[in-house]
Amino acid sequence: MALKVDINEMLETLKQERDELKVKMHLAKMEIQEEWEKAEKEWEHFKAKADEVLEDGKEVAEDVIESAKVVGEELKNAYQRIRERV
C-alpha cells in the first residue's frame, strides 16, 4: 500500500512540474518571438544603412557609418540573446 502512495505522490509531483514547465516554455517562446520581431526591424534598419554605406560611387558621411556600426552591434546583441534562449 505504501508503494502505491509513493507512486501516486510521484505522479502528482511530476504532473505539477510538467504543467509548470509547459507554461514556462510557452512564455519563453512568446518572449523569443517578440525578441525576433524586434531583431527583424533592426535588421531592416541595418541593411538600409549598410546599403547606403556600400553604395558604389557615393561618399558617405562619417556619422552614417558610425550609425550603421551601432545598429549592427545592437542587432548582434539581439541575435546573441535569442541564441542563448533557444
PDB file of N, CA, C and O in Angstrom:
ATOM      1  N   MET A   1       0.816  -1.200   0.000  1.00  0.00           N
ATOM      2  CA  MET A   1       0.000   0.000   0.000  1.00  0.00           C
ATOM      3  C   MET A   1       0.864   1.271   0.000  1.00  0.00           C
ATOM      4  O   MET A   1       0.547   2.248  -0.678  1.00  0.00           O
ATOM      5  N   ALA A   2       1.958   1.240   0.768  1.00  0.00           N
ATOM      6  CA  ALA A   2       2.846   2.405   0.828  1.00  0.00           C
ATOM      7  C   ALA A   2       3.459   2.679  -0.542  1.00  0.00           C
ATOM      8  O   ALA A   2       3.690   3.832  -0.906  1.00  0.00           O
ATOM      9  N   LEU A   3       3.716   1.638  -1.282  1.00  0.00           N
ATOM     10  CA  LEU A   3       4.288   1.790  -2.620  1.00  0.00           C
ATOM     11  C   LEU A   3       3.321   2.540  -3.532  1.00  0.00           C
ATOM     12  O   LEU A   3       3.739   3.392  -4.316  1.00  0.00           O
ATOM     13  N   LYS A   4       2.040   2.228  -3.431  1.00  0.00           N
ATOM     14  CA  LYS A   4       1.038   2.928  -4.237  1.00  0.00           C
ATOM     15  C   LYS A   4       0.957   4.395  -3.852  1.00  0.00           C
ATOM     16  O   LYS A   4       0.790   5.256  -4.716  1.00  0.00           O
ATOM     17  N   VAL A   5       1.071   4.685  -2.573  1.00  0.00           N
ATOM     18  CA  VAL A   5       1.049   6.080  -2.097  1.00  0.00           C
ATOM     19  C   VAL A   5       2.256   6.822  -2.656  1.00  0.00           C
ATOM     20  O   VAL A   5       2.122   7.951  -3.128  1.00  0.00           O
ATOM     21  N   ASP A   6       3.441   6.198  -2.610  1.00  0.00           N
ATOM     22  CA  ASP A   6       4.660   6.817  -3.142  1.00  0.00           C
ATOM     23  C   ASP A   6       4.531   7.095  -4.635  1.00  0.00           C
ATOM     24  O   ASP A   6       4.892   8.171  -5.113  1.00  0.00           O
ATOM     25  N   ILE A   7       4.015   6.118  -5.358  1.00  0.00           N
ATOM     26  CA  ILE A   7       3.849   6.282  -6.804  1.00  0.00           C
ATOM     27  C   ILE A   7       2.843   7.381  -7.090  1.00  0.00           C
ATOM     28  O   ILE A   7       3.050   8.188  -7.995  1.00  0.00           O
ATOM     29  N   ASN A   8       1.761   7.423  -6.335  1.00  0.00           N
ATOM     30  CA  ASN A   8       0.745   8.455  -6.532  1.00  0.00           C
ATOM     31  C   ASN A   8       1.314   9.841  -6.240  1.00  0.00           C
ATOM     32  O   ASN A   8       1.043  10.785  -6.982  1.00  0.00           O
ATOM     33  N   GLU A   9       2.097   9.978  -5.171  1.00  0.00           N
ATOM     34  CA  GLU A   9       2.730  11.262  -4.848  1.00  0.00           C
ATOM     35  C   GLU A   9       3.696  11.673  -5.951  1.00  0.00           C
ATOM     36  O   GLU A   9       3.734  12.836  -6.354  1.00  0.00           O
ATOM     37  N   MET A  10       4.476  10.712  -6.437  1.00  0.00           N
ATOM     38  CA  MET A  10       5.422  10.993  -7.523  1.00  0.00           C
ATOM     39  C   MET A  10       4.656  11.431  -8.773  1.00  0.00           C
ATOM     40  O   MET A  10       5.051  12.377  -9.455  1.00  0.00           O
ATOM     41  N   LEU A  11       3.571  10.739  -9.059  1.00  0.00           N
ATOM     42  CA  LEU A  11       2.747  11.084 -10.213  1.00  0.00           C
ATOM     43  C   LEU A  11       2.250  12.524 -10.117  1.00  0.00           C
ATOM     44  O   LEU A  11       2.325  13.275 -11.089  1.00  0.00           O
ATOM     45  N   GLU A  12       1.748  12.906  -8.962  1.00  0.00           N
ATOM     46  CA  GLU A  12       1.228  14.259  -8.776  1.00  0.00           C
ATOM     47  C   GLU A  12       2.339  15.306  -8.845  1.00  0.00           C
ATOM     48  O   GLU A  12       2.161  16.371  -9.436  1.00  0.00           O
ATOM     49  N   THR A  13       3.475  15.001  -8.244  1.00  0.00           N
ATOM     50  CA  THR A  13       4.613  15.936  -8.281  1.00  0.00           C
ATOM     51  C   THR A  13       5.094  16.137  -9.711  1.00  0.00           C
ATOM     52  O   THR A  13       5.316  17.267 -10.146  1.00  0.00           O
ATOM     53  N   LEU A  14       5.252  15.041 -10.436  1.00  0.00           N
ATOM     54  CA  LEU A  14       5.722  15.138 -11.820  1.00  0.00           C
ATOM     55  C   LEU A  14       4.699  15.827 -12.715  1.00  0.00           C
ATOM     56  O   LEU A  14       5.066  16.572 -13.624  1.00  0.00           O
ATOM     57  N   LYS A  15       3.430  15.583 -12.463  1.00  0.00           N
ATOM     58  CA  LYS A  15       2.380  16.243 -13.242  1.00  0.00           C
ATOM     59  C   LYS A  15       2.437  17.752 -13.032  1.00  0.00           C
ATOM     60  O   LYS A  15       2.341  18.520 -13.989  1.00  0.00           O
ATOM     61  N   GLN A  16       2.594  18.174 -11.779  1.00  0.00           N
ATOM     62  CA  GLN A  16       2.677  19.604 -11.479  1.00  0.00           C
ATOM     63  C   GLN A  16       3.917  20.217 -12.126  1.00  0.00           C
ATOM     64  O   GLN A  16       3.839  21.292 -12.720  1.00  0.00           O
ATOM     65  N   GLU A  17       5.056  19.542 -12.013  1.00  0.00           N
ATOM     66  CA  GLU A  17       6.293  20.043 -12.620  1.00  0.00           C
ATOM     67  C   GLU A  17       6.158  20.138 -14.137  1.00  0.00           C
ATOM     68  O   GLU A  17       6.599  21.108 -14.754  1.00  0.00           O
ATOM     69  N   ARG A  18       5.548  19.125 -14.719  1.00  0.00           N
ATOM     70  CA  ARG A  18       5.325  19.102 -16.173  1.00  0.00           C
ATOM     71  C   ARG A  18       4.465  20.286 -16.598  1.00  0.00           C
ATOM     72  O   ARG A  18       4.785  20.978 -17.565  1.00  0.00           O
ATOM     73  N   ASP A  19       3.374  20.514 -15.875  1.00  0.00           N
ATOM     74  CA  ASP A  19       2.478  21.620 -16.210  1.00  0.00           C
ATOM     75  C   ASP A  19       3.178  22.969 -16.092  1.00  0.00           C
ATOM     76  O   ASP A  19       3.000  23.845 -16.938  1.00  0.00           O
ATOM     77  N   GLU A  20       3.979  23.133 -15.032  1.00  0.00           N
ATOM     78  CA  GLU A  20       4.717  24.389 -14.846  1.00  0.00           C
ATOM     79  C   GLU A  20       5.718  24.611 -15.973  1.00  0.00           C
ATOM     80  O   GLU A  20       5.833  25.719 -16.497  1.00  0.00           O
ATOM     81  N   LEU A  21       6.434  23.565 -16.344  1.00  0.00           N
ATOM     82  CA  LEU A  21       7.407  23.683 -17.431  1.00  0.00           C
ATOM     83  C   LEU A  21       6.732  23.986 -18.763  1.00  0.00           C
ATOM     84  O   LEU A  21       7.260  24.744 -19.577  1.00  0.00           O
ATOM     85  N   LYS A  22       5.589  23.405 -18.974  1.00  0.00           N
ATOM     86  CA  LYS A  22       4.842  23.642 -20.205  1.00  0.00           C
ATOM     87  C   LYS A  22       4.465  25.124 -20.321  1.00  0.00           C
ATOM     88  O   LYS A  22       4.582  25.716 -21.394  1.00  0.00           O
ATOM     89  N   VAL A  23       4.015  25.714 -19.219  1.00  0.00           N
ATOM     90  CA  VAL A  23       3.660  27.134 -19.208  1.00  0.00           C
ATOM     91  C   VAL A  23       4.900  27.994 -19.428  1.00  0.00           C
ATOM     92  O   VAL A  23       4.871  28.944 -20.210  1.00  0.00           O
ATOM     93  N   LYS A  24       5.994  27.658 -18.734  1.00  0.00           N
ATOM     94  CA  LYS A  24       7.234  28.427 -18.880  1.00  0.00           C
ATOM     95  C   LYS A  24       7.762  28.368 -20.311  1.00  0.00           C
ATOM     96  O   LYS A  24       8.240  29.373 -20.839  1.00  0.00           O
ATOM     97  N   MET A  25       7.679  27.200 -20.940  1.00  0.00           N
ATOM     98  CA  MET A  25       8.143  27.072 -22.324  1.00  0.00           C
ATOM     99  C   MET A  25       7.279  27.914 -23.261  1.00  0.00           C
ATOM    100  O   MET A  25       7.788  28.536 -24.194  1.00  0.00           O
ATOM    101  N   HIS A  26       5.994  27.928 -23.011  1.00  0.00           N
ATOM    102  CA  HIS A  26       5.100  28.732 -23.848  1.00  0.00           C
ATOM    103  C   HIS A  26       5.445  30.215 -23.714  1.00  0.00           C
ATOM    104  O   HIS A  26       5.521  30.932 -24.711  1.00  0.00           O
ATOM    105  N   LEU A  27       5.651  30.669 -22.480  1.00  0.00           N
ATOM    106  CA  LEU A  27       6.007  32.068 -22.261  1.00  0.00           C
ATOM    107  C   LEU A  27       7.362  32.400 -22.878  1.00  0.00           C
ATOM    108  O   LEU A  27       7.539  33.468 -23.465  1.00  0.00           O
ATOM    109  N   ALA A  28       8.311  31.486 -22.745  1.00  0.00           N
ATOM    110  CA  ALA A  28       9.636  31.706 -23.337  1.00  0.00           C
ATOM    111  C   ALA A  28       9.533  31.808 -24.854  1.00  0.00           C
ATOM    112  O   ALA A  28      10.200  32.633 -25.478  1.00  0.00           O
ATOM    113  N   LYS A  29       8.699  30.969 -25.433  1.00  0.00           N
ATOM    114  CA  LYS A  29       8.514  31.006 -26.881  1.00  0.00           C
ATOM    115  C   LYS A  29       7.958  32.366 -27.315  1.00  0.00           C
ATOM    116  O   LYS A  29       8.383  32.927 -28.325  1.00  0.00           O
ATOM    117  N   MET A  30       7.011  32.884 -26.546  1.00  0.00           N
ATOM    118  CA  MET A  30       6.437  34.183 -26.872  1.00  0.00           C
ATOM    119  C   MET A  30       7.483  35.287 -26.739  1.00  0.00           C
ATOM    120  O   MET A  30       7.540  36.194 -27.569  1.00  0.00           O
ATOM    121  N   GLU A  31       8.315  35.210 -25.691  1.00  0.00           N
ATOM    122  CA  GLU A  31       9.370  36.209 -25.494  1.00  0.00           C
ATOM    123  C   GLU A  31      10.392  36.159 -26.623  1.00  0.00           C
ATOM    124  O   GLU A  31      10.826  37.196 -27.124  1.00  0.00           O
ATOM    125  N   ILE A  32      10.771  34.949 -27.020  1.00  0.00           N
ATOM    126  CA  ILE A  32      11.726  34.804 -28.120  1.00  0.00           C
ATOM    127  C   ILE A  32      11.134  35.360 -29.412  1.00  0.00           C
ATOM    128  O   ILE A  32      11.834  36.016 -30.183  1.00  0.00           O
ATOM    129  N   GLN A  33       9.858  35.105 -29.649  1.00  0.00           N
ATOM    130  CA  GLN A  33       9.194  35.616 -30.853  1.00  0.00           C
ATOM    131  C   GLN A  33       9.204  37.139 -30.866  1.00  0.00           C
ATOM    132  O   GLN A  33       9.472  37.754 -31.898  1.00  0.00           O
ATOM    133  N   GLU A  34       8.913  37.741 -29.726  1.00  0.00           N
ATOM    134  CA  GLU A  34       8.940  39.202 -29.629  1.00  0.00           C
ATOM    135  C   GLU A  34      10.344  39.739 -29.891  1.00  0.00           C
ATOM    136  O   GLU A  34      10.520  40.719 -30.615  1.00  0.00           O
ATOM    137  N   GLU A  35      11.337  39.089 -29.298  1.00  0.00           N
ATOM    138  CA  GLU A  35      12.728  39.495 -29.499  1.00  0.00           C
ATOM    139  C   GLU A  35      13.108  39.366 -30.974  1.00  0.00           C
ATOM    140  O   GLU A  35      13.800  40.226 -31.519  1.00  0.00           O
ATOM    141  N   TRP A  36      12.649  38.285 -31.617  1.00  0.00           N
ATOM    142  CA  TRP A  36      12.944  38.076 -33.031  1.00  0.00           C
ATOM    143  C   TRP A  36      12.322  39.174 -33.883  1.00  0.00           C
ATOM    144  O   TRP A  36      12.961  39.688 -34.802  1.00  0.00           O
ATOM    145  N   GLU A  37      11.090  39.531 -33.585  1.00  0.00           N
ATOM    146  CA  GLU A  37      10.413  40.572 -34.354  1.00  0.00           C
ATOM    147  C   GLU A  37      11.140  41.912 -34.221  1.00  0.00           C
ATOM    148  O   GLU A  37      11.261  42.656 -35.194  1.00  0.00           O
ATOM    149  N   LYS A  38      11.620  42.214 -33.022  1.00  0.00           N
ATOM    150  CA  LYS A  38      12.412  43.434 -32.830  1.00  0.00           C
ATOM    151  C   LYS A  38      13.713  43.353 -33.627  1.00  0.00           C
ATOM    152  O   LYS A  38      14.137  44.326 -34.251  1.00  0.00           O
ATOM    153  N   ALA A  39      14.334  42.176 -33.592  1.00  0.00           N
ATOM    154  CA  ALA A  39      15.589  41.986 -34.325  1.00  0.00           C
ATOM    155  C   ALA A  39      15.371  42.139 -35.824  1.00  0.00           C
ATOM    156  O   ALA A  39      16.235  42.672 -36.521  1.00  0.00           O
ATOM    157  N   GLU A  40      14.238  41.684 -36.325  1.00  0.00           N
ATOM    158  CA  GLU A  40      13.942  41.826 -37.752  1.00  0.00           C
ATOM    159  C   GLU A  40      13.837  43.303 -38.150  1.00  0.00           C
ATOM    160  O   GLU A  40      14.285  43.690 -39.229  1.00  0.00           O
ATOM    161  N   LYS A  41      13.254  44.112 -37.288  1.00  0.00           N
ATOM    162  CA  LYS A  41      13.185  45.551 -37.557  1.00  0.00           C
ATOM    163  C   LYS A  41      14.582  46.150 -37.553  1.00  0.00           C
ATOM    164  O   LYS A  41      14.916  46.983 -38.396  1.00  0.00           O
ATOM    165  N   GLU A  42      15.407  45.711 -36.584  1.00  0.00           N
ATOM    166  CA  GLU A  42      16.795  46.177 -36.530  1.00  0.00           C
ATOM    167  C   GLU A  42      17.539  45.747 -37.795  1.00  0.00           C
ATOM    168  O   GLU A  42      18.342  46.510 -38.334  1.00  0.00           O
ATOM    169  N   TRP A  43      17.275  44.525 -38.271  1.00  0.00           N
ATOM    170  CA  TRP A  43      17.917  44.018 -39.480  1.00  0.00           C
ATOM    171  C   TRP A  43      17.599  44.919 -40.676  1.00  0.00           C
ATOM    172  O   TRP A  43      18.489  45.299 -41.436  1.00  0.00           O
ATOM    173  N   GLU A  44      16.325  45.250 -40.827  1.00  0.00           N
ATOM    174  CA  GLU A  44      15.924  46.107 -41.946  1.00  0.00           C
ATOM    175  C   GLU A  44      16.609  47.468 -41.859  1.00  0.00           C
ATOM    176  O   GLU A  44      17.054  48.017 -42.867  1.00  0.00           O
ATOM    177  N   HIS A  45      16.688  48.003 -40.645  1.00  0.00           N
ATOM    178  CA  HIS A  45      17.350  49.297 -40.433  1.00  0.00           C
ATOM    179  C   HIS A  45      18.844  49.182 -40.759  1.00  0.00           C
ATOM    180  O   HIS A  45      19.406  50.037 -41.444  1.00  0.00           O
ATOM    181  N   PHE A  46      19.474  48.121 -40.264  1.00  0.00           N
ATOM    182  CA  PHE A  46      20.894  47.914 -40.533  1.00  0.00           C
ATOM    183  C   PHE A  46      21.162  47.708 -42.011  1.00  0.00           C
ATOM    184  O   PHE A  46      22.106  48.275 -42.562  1.00  0.00           O
ATOM    185  N   LYS A  47      20.335  46.897 -42.654  1.00  0.00           N
ATOM    186  CA  LYS A  47      20.520  46.622 -44.078  1.00  0.00           C
ATOM    187  C   LYS A  47      20.451  47.905 -44.895  1.00  0.00           C
ATOM    188  O   LYS A  47      21.246  48.112 -45.812  1.00  0.00           O
ATOM    189  N   ALA A  48      19.487  48.769 -44.553  1.00  0.00           N
ATOM    190  CA  ALA A  48      19.363  50.049 -45.263  1.00  0.00           C
ATOM    191  C   ALA A  48      20.614  50.901 -45.059  1.00  0.00           C
ATOM    192  O   ALA A  48      21.131  51.495 -46.004  1.00  0.00           O
ATOM    193  N   LYS A  49      21.093  50.953 -43.824  1.00  0.00           N
ATOM    194  CA  LYS A  49      22.304  51.735 -43.534  1.00  0.00           C
ATOM    195  C   LYS A  49      23.509  51.142 -44.254  1.00  0.00           C
ATOM    196  O   LYS A  49      24.307  51.872 -44.840  1.00  0.00           O
ATOM    197  N   ALA A  50      23.639  49.823 -44.212  1.00  0.00           N
ATOM    198  CA  ALA A  50      24.773  49.155 -44.859  1.00  0.00           C
ATOM    199  C   ALA A  50      24.735  49.388 -46.367  1.00  0.00           C
ATOM    200  O   ALA A  50      25.767  49.661 -46.981  1.00  0.00           O
ATOM    201  N   ASP A  51      23.556  49.282 -46.961  1.00  0.00           N
ATOM    202  CA  ASP A  51      23.426  49.528 -48.402  1.00  0.00           C
ATOM    203  C   ASP A  51      23.840  50.948 -48.744  1.00  0.00           C
ATOM    204  O   ASP A  51      24.492  51.188 -49.760  1.00  0.00           O
ATOM    205  N   GLU A  52      23.457  51.891 -47.884  1.00  0.00           N
ATOM    206  CA  GLU A  52      23.828  53.292 -48.107  1.00  0.00           C
ATOM    207  C   GLU A  52      25.336  53.467 -48.051  1.00  0.00           C
ATOM    208  O   GLU A  52      25.921  54.167 -48.878  1.00  0.00           O
ATOM    209  N   VAL A  53      25.963  52.822 -47.065  1.00  0.00           N
ATOM    210  CA  VAL A  53      27.414  52.925 -46.907  1.00  0.00           C
ATOM    211  C   VAL A  53      28.137  52.251 -48.067  1.00  0.00           C
ATOM    212  O   VAL A  53      29.154  52.755 -48.543  1.00  0.00           O
ATOM    213  N   LEU A  54      27.620  51.120 -48.519  1.00  0.00           N
ATOM    214  CA  LEU A  54      28.313  50.327 -49.534  1.00  0.00           C
ATOM    215  C   LEU A  54      27.975  50.706 -50.969  1.00  0.00           C
ATOM    216  O   LEU A  54      28.560  50.168 -51.910  1.00  0.00           O
ATOM    217  N   GLU A  55      27.041  51.619 -51.140  1.00  0.00           N
ATOM    218  CA  GLU A  55      26.638  52.010 -52.493  1.00  0.00           C
ATOM    219  C   GLU A  55      27.837  52.555 -53.263  1.00  0.00           C
ATOM    220  O   GLU A  55      28.551  53.441 -52.792  1.00  0.00           O
ATOM    221  N   ASP A  56      28.038  52.004 -54.457  1.00  0.00           N
ATOM    222  CA  ASP A  56      29.184  52.390 -55.292  1.00  0.00           C
ATOM    223  C   ASP A  56      29.137  53.869 -55.656  1.00  0.00           C
ATOM    224  O   ASP A  56      28.093  54.421 -56.004  1.00  0.00           O
ATOM    225  N   GLY A  57      30.313  54.487 -55.561  1.00  0.00           N
ATOM    226  CA  GLY A  57      30.462  55.856 -56.028  1.00  0.00           C
ATOM    227  C   GLY A  57      29.835  56.915 -55.145  1.00  0.00           C
ATOM    228  O   GLY A  57      29.800  58.086 -55.521  1.00  0.00           O
ATOM    229  N   LYS A  58      29.345  56.533 -53.994  1.00  0.00           N
ATOM    230  CA  LYS A  58      28.686  57.516 -53.143  1.00  0.00           C
ATOM    231  C   LYS A  58      29.555  57.806 -51.926  1.00  0.00           C
ATOM    232  O   LYS A  58      29.980  56.894 -51.218  1.00  0.00           O
ATOM    233  N   GLU A  59      29.808  59.072 -51.698  1.00  0.00           N
ATOM    234  CA  GLU A  59      30.524  59.482 -50.494  1.00  0.00           C
ATOM    235  C   GLU A  59      29.539  59.466 -49.339  1.00  0.00           C
ATOM    236  O   GLU A  59      28.415  59.956 -49.453  1.00  0.00           O
ATOM    237  N   VAL A  60      29.976  58.897 -48.230  1.00  0.00           N
ATOM    238  CA  VAL A  60      29.089  58.763 -47.083  1.00  0.00           C
ATOM    239  C   VAL A  60      29.701  59.477 -45.890  1.00  0.00           C
ATOM    240  O   VAL A  60      30.897  59.364 -45.622  1.00  0.00           O
ATOM    241  N   ALA A  61      28.864  60.208 -45.185  1.00  0.00           N
ATOM    242  CA  ALA A  61      29.324  60.928 -44.011  1.00  0.00           C
ATOM    243  C   ALA A  61      29.736  59.943 -42.917  1.00  0.00           C
ATOM    244  O   ALA A  61      29.183  58.849 -42.804  1.00  0.00           O
ATOM    245  N   GLU A  62      30.702  60.348 -42.132  1.00  0.00           N
ATOM    246  CA  GLU A  62      31.213  59.507 -41.052  1.00  0.00           C
ATOM    247  C   GLU A  62      30.122  59.142 -40.047  1.00  0.00           C
ATOM    248  O   GLU A  62      30.131  58.046 -39.488  1.00  0.00           O
ATOM    249  N   ASP A  63      29.188  60.056 -39.820  1.00  0.00           N
ATOM    250  CA  ASP A  63      28.125  59.771 -38.849  1.00  0.00           C
ATOM    251  C   ASP A  63      27.188  58.665 -39.351  1.00  0.00           C
ATOM    252  O   ASP A  63      26.626  57.923 -38.546  1.00  0.00           O
ATOM    253  N   VAL A  64      27.016  58.551 -40.662  1.00  0.00           N
ATOM    254  CA  VAL A  64      26.192  57.477 -41.223  1.00  0.00           C
ATOM    255  C   VAL A  64      26.888  56.135 -41.010  1.00  0.00           C
ATOM    256  O   VAL A  64      26.242  55.141 -40.676  1.00  0.00           O
ATOM    257  N   ILE A  65      28.190  56.112 -41.202  1.00  0.00           N
ATOM    258  CA  ILE A  65      28.971  54.890 -40.988  1.00  0.00           C
ATOM    259  C   ILE A  65      28.910  54.483 -39.521  1.00  0.00           C
ATOM    260  O   ILE A  65      28.689  53.313 -39.206  1.00  0.00           O
ATOM    261  N   GLU A  66      29.104  55.436 -38.636  1.00  0.00           N
ATOM    262  CA  GLU A  66      29.042  55.146 -37.202  1.00  0.00           C
ATOM    263  C   GLU A  66      27.654  54.661 -36.801  1.00  0.00           C
ATOM    264  O   GLU A  66      27.523  53.754 -35.980  1.00  0.00           O
ATOM    265  N   SER A  67      26.642  55.253 -37.368  1.00  0.00           N
ATOM    266  CA  SER A  67      25.269  54.842 -37.085  1.00  0.00           C
ATOM    267  C   SER A  67      25.046  53.400 -37.526  1.00  0.00           C
ATOM    268  O   SER A  67      24.407  52.623 -36.816  1.00  0.00           O
ATOM    269  N   ALA A  68      25.566  53.044 -38.684  1.00  0.00           N
ATOM    270  CA  ALA A  68      25.442  51.675 -39.183  1.00  0.00           C
ATOM    271  C   ALA A  68      26.147  50.697 -38.243  1.00  0.00           C
ATOM    272  O   ALA A  68      25.642  49.604 -37.986  1.00  0.00           O
ATOM    273  N   LYS A  69      27.308  51.090 -37.734  1.00  0.00           N
ATOM    274  CA  LYS A  69      28.032  50.236 -36.803  1.00  0.00           C
ATOM    275  C   LYS A  69      27.245  50.027 -35.508  1.00  0.00           C
ATOM    276  O   LYS A  69      27.187  48.916 -34.983  1.00  0.00           O
ATOM    277  N   VAL A  70      26.647  51.093 -35.003  1.00  0.00           N
ATOM    278  CA  VAL A  70      25.867  50.997 -33.767  1.00  0.00           C
ATOM    279  C   VAL A  70      24.673  50.067 -33.956  1.00  0.00           C
ATOM    280  O   VAL A  70      24.407  49.205 -33.118  1.00  0.00           O
ATOM    281  N   VAL A  71      23.964  50.247 -35.052  1.00  0.00           N
ATOM    282  CA  VAL A  71      22.798  49.394 -35.334  1.00  0.00           C
ATOM    283  C   VAL A  71      23.254  47.948 -35.506  1.00  0.00           C
ATOM    284  O   VAL A  71      22.585  47.030 -35.032  1.00  0.00           O
ATOM    285  N   GLY A  72      24.373  47.739 -36.170  1.00  0.00           N
ATOM    286  CA  GLY A  72      24.904  46.386 -36.355  1.00  0.00           C
ATOM    287  C   GLY A  72      25.251  45.727 -35.025  1.00  0.00           C
ATOM    288  O   GLY A  72      24.980  44.541 -34.837  1.00  0.00           O
ATOM    289  N   GLU A  73      25.839  46.470 -34.109  1.00  0.00           N
ATOM    290  CA  GLU A  73      26.164  45.922 -32.787  1.00  0.00           C
ATOM    291  C   GLU A  73      24.895  45.593 -32.007  1.00  0.00           C
ATOM    292  O   GLU A  73      24.837  44.566 -31.331  1.00  0.00           O
ATOM    293  N   GLU A  74      23.886  46.445 -32.093  1.00  0.00           N
ATOM    294  CA  GLU A  74      22.612  46.175 -31.421  1.00  0.00           C
ATOM    295  C   GLU A  74      21.982  44.894 -31.973  1.00  0.00           C
ATOM    296  O   GLU A  74      21.449  44.079 -31.219  1.00  0.00           O
ATOM    297  N   LEU A  75      22.049  44.731 -33.265  1.00  0.00           N
ATOM    298  CA  LEU A  75      21.497  43.535 -33.904  1.00  0.00           C
ATOM    299  C   LEU A  75      22.279  42.289 -33.480  1.00  0.00           C
ATOM    300  O   LEU A  75      21.686  41.246 -33.201  1.00  0.00           O
ATOM    301  N   LYS A  76      23.581  42.398 -33.433  1.00  0.00           N
ATOM    302  CA  LYS A  76      24.433  41.293 -32.993  1.00  0.00           C
ATOM    303  C   LYS A  76      24.056  40.874 -31.573  1.00  0.00           C
ATOM    304  O   LYS A  76      23.952  39.683 -31.283  1.00  0.00           O
ATOM    305  N   ASN A  77      23.852  41.848 -30.693  1.00  0.00           N
ATOM    306  CA  ASN A  77      23.464  41.555 -29.313  1.00  0.00           C
ATOM    307  C   ASN A  77      22.084  40.904 -29.246  1.00  0.00           C
ATOM    308  O   ASN A  77      21.870  39.985 -28.456  1.00  0.00           O
ATOM    309  N   ALA A  78      21.162  41.370 -30.060  1.00  0.00           N
ATOM    310  CA  ALA A  78      19.817  40.784 -30.096  1.00  0.00           C
ATOM    311  C   ALA A  78      19.890  39.327 -30.539  1.00  0.00           C
ATOM    312  O   ALA A  78      19.234  38.470 -29.947  1.00  0.00           O
ATOM    313  N   TYR A  79      20.677  39.036 -31.568  1.00  0.00           N
ATOM    314  CA  TYR A  79      20.831  37.659 -32.030  1.00  0.00           C
ATOM    315  C   TYR A  79      21.448  36.788 -30.939  1.00  0.00           C
ATOM    316  O   TYR A  79      21.066  35.628 -30.784  1.00  0.00           O
ATOM    317  N   GLN A  80      22.396  37.334 -30.185  1.00  0.00           N
ATOM    318  CA  GLN A  80      23.031  36.583 -29.103  1.00  0.00           C
ATOM    319  C   GLN A  80      22.010  36.264 -28.009  1.00  0.00           C
ATOM    320  O   GLN A  80      21.989  35.147 -27.491  1.00  0.00           O
ATOM    321  N   ARG A  81      21.166  37.232 -27.655  1.00  0.00           N
ATOM    322  CA  ARG A  81      20.133  36.989 -26.637  1.00  0.00           C
ATOM    323  C   ARG A  81      19.177  35.888 -27.093  1.00  0.00           C
ATOM    324  O   ARG A  81      18.795  35.020 -26.307  1.00  0.00           O
ATOM    325  N   ILE A  82      18.800  35.931 -28.351  1.00  0.00           N
ATOM    326  CA  ILE A  82      17.886  34.902 -28.890  1.00  0.00           C
ATOM    327  C   ILE A  82      18.585  33.554 -28.851  1.00  0.00           C
ATOM    328  O   ILE A  82      17.990  32.564 -28.425  1.00  0.00           O
ATOM    329  N   ARG A  83      19.826  33.498 -29.284  1.00  0.00           N
ATOM    330  CA  ARG A  83      20.586  32.242 -29.307  1.00  0.00           C
ATOM    331  C   ARG A  83      20.677  31.637 -27.917  1.00  0.00           C
ATOM    332  O   ARG A  83      20.565  30.421 -27.763  1.00  0.00           O
ATOM    333  N   GLU A  84      20.879  32.473 -26.899  1.00  0.00           N
ATOM    334  CA  GLU A  84      21.013  31.982 -25.518  1.00  0.00           C
ATOM    335  C   GLU A  84      19.701  31.403 -25.008  1.00  0.00           C
ATOM    336  O   GLU A  84      19.708  30.517 -24.154  1.00  0.00           O
ATOM    337  N   ARG A  85      18.582  31.892 -25.518  1.00  0.00           N
ATOM    338  CA  ARG A  85      17.278  31.425 -25.044  1.00  0.00           C
ATOM    339  C   ARG A  85      16.789  30.176 -25.771  1.00  0.00           C
ATOM    340  O   ARG A  85      15.919  29.456 -25.280  1.00  0.00           O
ATOM    341  N   VAL A  86      17.358  29.935 -26.935  1.00  0.00           N
ATOM    342  CA  VAL A  86      16.895  28.789 -27.731  1.00  0.00           C
ATOM    343  C   VAL A  86      17.535  27.529 -27.296  1.00  0.00           C
ATOM    344  O   VAL A  86      17.258  26.470 -27.860  1.00  0.00           O
TER     345      VAL A  86
END
